[in-house]
Amino acid sequence: MDYFFWLKAAHLVAVFIFIGGMILNGFLLRYLRPGVQQLDAVISAARFWNGPIIGFALLLVWVLGLTLAYLASYFAAPWLMAKMALVFLLSGIHGAQAAAFRKMQQIPAQPVSAFLRNSALVTMIFVAAIVLLVILQPF
């Protein structure tokens, strides 16, 4: 059953990369404004990391997480359903962040929504809830 620990480790590495990228995206969306020097270069760099790196990490989070849930027979556990709902919402926030970067590059003067400006905080709150669900396994 050593492969199970390798899957857990790979899942956690993907989670760290994904969440770190989402928090960075949130801070960039909060503080990047029209008129910032080299705005286009920063947005291009963010989009480069967002797609192939953070997006691939998100894919691994889902594939490895679902595999682990299957192998551990956790699909009937209510805490896992709550966790998956939060991960689903995080995936949606990531998509909204990516769309915001695309819009910022096309129309730099368009303001970012208040929700996306606070998406780093929302991400951290969701991650805290997910960690509590995984460790405590309530219900």
Secondary structure, DSSP 8 states (H G I E B T S, - for coil): -HHHHHHHHHHHHHHHHHHHHHHHHHHHHHH--TT-TTHHHHHHHHHHIIIIIIHHHHHHHHHHHHHHHHHTT-TT-HHHHHHHHHHHHHHHHHHHHHHHHHHHHH-TTS---HHHHTHHHHHHHHHHHHHHHHHH---
